[in-house]
Amino acid sequence: MEHIHKRMLKKFGNHWGKIKFYKDEPQLNKYEKLESIRFCEAISKAKIRPTLLDKESISCYGAQYAFGWQSRYQYENLDCEENKIKYQKFVPPVKVSETPRLNRPFNYIGLNLEGASDLIIS
């Protein structure tokens, strides 16, 4: 995965970020643990400083659902005020239930932390 990350950086520029999932809190240096933040905002902050998130740090129910930390998807609970869209009009419920999910349990998400990544995001 590290090879792919470097290749994407070289080809498309420095807007790619590394994501790593951890079961236990990593014992690494030089990262910031954020509180009460949306995942998309955390990605932006991680460009400046490596970041660690957990369920309590992410304030967006949509992101918590995407990461499997919210057991039930409730359209009215999405806290993105500027995006009050009824998703069921555009995405049939069967498509939401077919969304790929991570198979291993994790409690922490590292953004741009040292070492190899599980995913890269643009």
Number of C-alpha atoms within 10 A of each C-alpha: 12 14 10 12 18 13 12 16 15 10 9 10 10 12 11 17 20 24 19 19 21 16 11 9 15 13 5 9 9 9 16 16 12 16 15 13 14 19 18 11 10 21 21 13 15 19 16 9 15 21 21 25 22 18 20 12 18 20 17 18 23 21 17 21 15 16 17 16 16 14 10 10 16 11 14 11 10 17 14 13 7 6 8 11 13 10 12 11 8 8 10 10 11 8 9 13 10 8 8 8 10 10 6 8 11 18 14 18 20 24 28 23 23 14 9 14 20 12 15 17 11 11
